[in-house]
Amino acid sequence: MIRTVLKKELLDIKRDKKLILGSIILPFILLPLIGIILYASVAVSPPVIEIINYNQSNIPYVNLVANYILQNGGIVFYNKTNNTPDAVIIFPNDFSLNVSNISKRAYLIIYILISSNQETFNLVNNALGNLEYNIVQSRVEYMINASHLYNVNYKDIISPLIVKQKTVSITGKGVPESQANLSELARIVGLVLFPSATPVIFYVTEGIVGEKERKTLESLLASPISIRSFIFSKVIISILLGILSSLGDILGIVIFSSIISYTTNSSVSITLTFSLIVVCIYLLAVLLTAALSVILLIGLGGSMRNIQLINFLVLTFGLVASFSALFINVASISFPLNLISIIPYEQLSLSMLYYVSGSTLISYTLLIVTLVISIIILLISSKLFNSERLLLK
């Protein structure tokens, strides 16, 4: 009995050539391709640090910071760069003078680009920590050798640097700490937002193929209902469900940000505009998911096995967009990093990052482009939809 059933299943699979090709070739090509793009985007985008020095006497300390950054995988530019740096370290005119005086503290100014990742922040702070360690060491040695020192504030000896850190948007404008925290929150939101839209895959594919399994698809297609109306009705219902889900996402974001603010003692300002952007991104993710599900269903066929393959492909795209939101710096997107924008959902991830980084025009443009492309895919799907082929699959 088992042998008979196995023969039947193998025969069905053998007849479904697209399932075999899709199950083997598509993951074999798609996953390595995505991995190469993501790896290249990280490998070719090390933190770019610009060092501005206003006094030649600061050079020993500038070199100390620059060498540390270079040795730990960063890129250093001095005083001017054509690229947008992830961070800027400014050595004031009197830095060397204050450092050489054991009873004074020296100031440094740091600008951290809001869209830079955690690696930039860690690299800058570690480089300055290394600088401070060397200054402390030299001061302690001087203090030991200079017995004539009396009225010295030892806090100035063990803590010689005062760092004035500011966060700037990709347009160069200063932003409050709450917006900088919002940028980090947006990355976390991106991590969970796109997978939460994937249940639409099951609704759309099952809504079409399920009609065939329930023997109602033939009567529906034989009715005056047009193919476009049939497909768009499934999509509209999925968007309505997405609206309800987005409300839950907003509530979850508010609760999550409140917990983060309480535990880290930092402020996160979730504005109405940001909430609307999240809702729009979620709804567009639902629409794009429906569009991809329908076009893949038409291309691969309407068998239940193909539905599983479609679920895998669309979910993979969503996961790539989610995880890439954790490390992409939208201020330094160039080749080959810009190739990531061809991956579905990545446009929505970039839109949210551009918005919190201060470039609202690019953010809105990406949302509009995604909306247009999703509608075009649905219109093409309604043209290519072959009811007889679907019924016979």
ABEGO torsion letter per residue (X at the ends): XAAAAAAAAAAAAAABAAAAAAAAAAAAAAAAAAAAAAAAAAAABBBBBBBBBABAAAAAAAAAAAAAAAAAGBBBBBGBBABBBABBBBBBAAAAAAAABAABBBBBBBBBBAABBAAAAAAAAAAAAAAAAAAAAAAAAAAAABAABABBBAAAAABABBBBBBBBBAAGBBBBAAAAAAAAAAAAAAAAAAAAAAAAAAAAAAAAAAAAAAGAAAAAAABABBAAAAAAAAAAAAAAAAAAAAAAAAAAAAAAAAAAAAAAGBBBBBBAAAAAAAAAAAAAAAAAAAAAAAAAAAAAEABAAAAAAAAAAAAAAAAAAAAAAAABBAAABBOAAAAAAABBGAAAAAAAAAAAAGBAAAAAAAAAAAAAAAAAAAAAAAAABBAAAAAAX
